[in-house]
Amino acid sequence: MLGVDFMEIEMNKNTTEQAFDSPEVEDIINVRAIISCPSGDYLKKFKNRFPRKDLELMVVAFKIFDFMTCSKCGELLNLNLEFEI
């Protein structure tokens, strides 16, 4: 049993995940985009993460959605955004 515990400690020691209270985690903006067609023909969800310092990249990414249309009915797609800051 001691070998398993030691293996878990070694595996966890090598992980590169950041602690929740580190300042780098606080500088990330999590965004969920929900793209849908007004007629209900299309629904797609996307998730992305943006560093707060690169906020302009997020704005550019959202501008891509301005001209997207539904391939079935030709209507402009709706974009709903959910932010976790």
C-alpha positions in Angstrom: 0.0 0.0 0.0 2.9 2.3 0.7 4.1 2.0 -2.9 0.7 3.3 -4.3 0.7 6.3 -2.0 4.3 7.1 -3.0 3.4 6.8 -6.7 0.4 9.2 -6.2 2.7 11.8 -4.5 5.3 11.6 -7.2 2.6 11.9 -10.0 1.0 14.9 -8.2 4.4 16.5 -7.6 5.1 16.6 -11.4 1.8 18.2 -12.4 2.0 21.7 -13.9 -1.5 22.9 -12.8 -1.5 26.2 -11.1 -2.9 26.7 -7.6 -6.3 28.4 -7.4 -4.9 31.2 -5.3 -2.0 32.0 -7.6 -2.1 35.4 -9.3 -1.8 33.9 -12.8 -5.1 32.0 -12.4 -6.9 35.3 -11.5 -5.7 36.9 -14.7 -7.7 34.4 -16.9 -11.1 35.2 -18.3 -13.2 32.1 -19.0 -15.8 32.6 -21.8 -18.5 30.4 -23.0 -20.1 31.3 -26.3 -23.5 29.9 -27.4 -24.2 30.3 -31.1 -27.8 29.7 -32.2 -30.1 30.2 -35.1 -33.3 32.2 -34.4 -35.3 29.5 -36.2 -33.8 26.8 -33.9 -32.0 25.0 -36.7 -28.5 25.4 -35.2 -27.0 25.4 -31.7 -23.3 25.2 -30.8 -21.4 25.9 -27.6 -17.7 26.9 -27.4 -15.4 27.5 -24.4 -12.3 29.5 -24.4 -9.9 31.2 -22.0 -8.2 34.5 -22.5 -5.5 36.1 -20.4 -6.7 39.5 -19.1 -3.6 41.1 -20.6 -4.7 39.9 -24.1 -8.3 41.2 -23.9 -8.0 42.6 -27.5 -7.7 39.0 -28.8 -11.0 38.2 -27.2 -12.6 41.2 -29.0 -11.2 40.1 -32.3 -12.4 36.6 -31.8 -16.0 37.8 -31.1 -16.0 40.0 -34.3 -15.8 36.9 -36.4 -19.4 36.0 -35.3 -20.8 39.3 -36.6 -21.4 38.0 -40.1 -22.1 34.3 -39.5 -25.3 33.0 -41.0 -27.2 29.7 -40.7 -26.5 27.3 -43.5 -30.1 26.1 -43.5 -32.2 29.2 -43.4 -29.7 32.1 -44.1 -30.6 34.0 -40.9 -27.8 35.8 -38.9 -26.8 33.6 -35.9 -27.3 34.8 -32.4 -24.2 35.0 -30.1 -24.7 34.8 -26.3 -21.7 35.1 -24.1 -21.1 34.0 -20.5 -18.1 35.3 -18.7 -16.4 33.9 -15.6 -13.9 36.5 -14.4 
